[in-house]
Amino acid sequence: MDKEQQILDYIRMNPFISQQELSAKVGLSRPTVANYIASLTRRGEIKGRAYILREESSIVCIGGANIDKIARSNQTVSFSSSNPVKINESCGGAARNVVENLSRLRCNTSIMTCVGDDKEGNWILNEIKSQGVDVSQVWVMPTERTGIFITLLDPTGESVVSMDDMHIYEKMTVSMFEEKWSHIISAQAVFLDTNIPKDCISYIIKRCADEHIPLYIDPASVAKTHKLPYRLDGVELLLPNRVEAEVLADMKIDSIEDCGIACEKIRARGVKNVIITLGDQGAYYSSSEESGHLPSFLTDIVDITGVGDAFASCAMYGIMNNESLYSACQLGLAGAALTLQTEDSISTLLRPEKMYEVVQEYSR
């Protein structure tokens, strides 16, 4: 057995083993052991303090974590006068929602985002930690305000207008991600939303492709879709909604047939799998092996906030567990249905067995 493998085996048995102890066990000098460990860290085989091994971190979610303020009107919205509403506040953000959903699906998860050193940022971090998510890679920025998303819903739960203050993400730089790359490379998969700056997005896409790390991307919004580079080589799954897909494919989508054409155009940019979410019309999925349309799973609608993130999480879960794209799309629809039933952006009902139960129910 080579020395590098011996070092990994001893670290696996005792993550807190010292370099001096390793030196004695493998018969190498301490500086030589230190060089081996530095090399293993750069390659992502081990990461962080206590020599945490690669398999201990399976999914890294990169992007937005903010406060959602949802105002629901109990009557038709009027733009010329004050509207009586019920306001609900919760933790949100695409990456934050996805990482919590995946944690509820019993995946090992960590999040890479930034928050302000304020009560909102502390709330978000505490909520994420309470779900068993690793927050050690979060940047806390003392002079910035935690991101806020505000939306007004009509009595049916549909969004009338939305606003956000996400200026904090503009402070993120490529060098910040370079410094944390040993954590990213240790993951089995990476989820990315487009809240972070354009150059950071391009850097992560290229490096994940170069190092064969499966990458899942949610464009997050029409405006932020323009941050994606034209070439998307190596992207395992792209999850746009209809209007985001129109931007990506540079065409109007007016029918299910148009979805198929748009998916072909998007996959020509290097994406392996594409799922276009279509709201109450379900979703269209496409790969080189399979494609088709699935209707939505009918359910009572309480609030649409977080539904797209639930779909993304469950579809991602399916692909990572070797499901077909068709089955992954079904799981996404199940997660969306469960999330529509709650005022919060995360459904407390979300767990693997419940997700598959919903799929079976609607497949009868």
C-alpha positions, 0 to 999 in steps of 0.5 A: 500500500502506498504512503498516501493511501496509508495516511488516508486510512489512518485519518479515516480511523481517527480524523483528529490524529496529529501529523506527528502520530501519522509520521510514526505510523507510516514511517515518514518525517513530519514535514513529508506527512504535512506535504502529503496532507497539503496535496490531499487537501488541494485535491479535495480528498480531505478538507478543513480541520480534523481532516474531514474526508470527502464522503462526509460532504455530499452536496454543496449549495452555492447562492442566495440565502435571504429573508422572504417577506410575503404579503397576501391580499384577501381581495383583488389587488389595487395599485391605486390605494392601500391593500389590506394584507397578511404578512408572513416572514421566513428564511428563503433564497434559492440555495438556502431553500434547496439545501434545507430541502435536500437535508430533509431528504436525508442528504449530507449538505453544506451551504456557501453563501453570504449574510450580513452581521445582523439579526436577519443573518443570524436568523438564517444561519440558526435556521439552516443549522437547525436542519443539520446543514453545515454552515462553516463555509458561509461568509458573514459580512459586517458592513452589509445587509442580509438579502431581502425578498418581498412579494405580494400575492393575490387571493389565489396565491399567485404573485402580483409583484416581487422585489428584492435587495440582494446587493450583498452578493455583489461583494462575492469574488472569484478569489473567495471561491478559490480559497474554498475550493477544497470544500467544493471539490470534496462534494459529490455534487454542487447546486448553484443559483445565479444570485452570485456575480457573473464572473463567479458563476463562470468560474464555478461552471468551468472548474466543475466541468474541468474537475468532473463535479456534477453541477446543477443550476437554477437560473433563479430569475429572468434577469439573472439568467443573463449571468450564465455564460453561453457555454454550459459544458459539464452542467448535469441539470439546468432547471429554468422556468418557461420565461427563463428557458425563452431567454436561454433558447432565444425563442418564444415558448407557446406550446409543449412542442416549443418546449422540446425545441427550446430544450434542444437549443439549450442542450446544444450549449453543453447541458446534459439534462434540461427540465423546464418547469411550467407552473400549473402545466407541469414540466417538460424534461429532455436529455439525449435519451428521453424527453416528454411532458408531465402534468402537474400534481393537482393540490390545494394552493396555499402559497407558491413561494419556494415551489420551484426550489422544492422541484429542483431539490427533488429532481436533483435528489432523483438524478443523484440516486440514479433515477431516470430523468422522467422519474426525477421529474416526477419526484420534482412534481411531488416536492412542488405539490407538497410545498404548495400546501404550506405558507412556508417556503419549505414543506415539513412533510418533505422526506423521501418516503412521502415524496415517493408516496405522492408519486405513486398516488398520482401515477394511479 
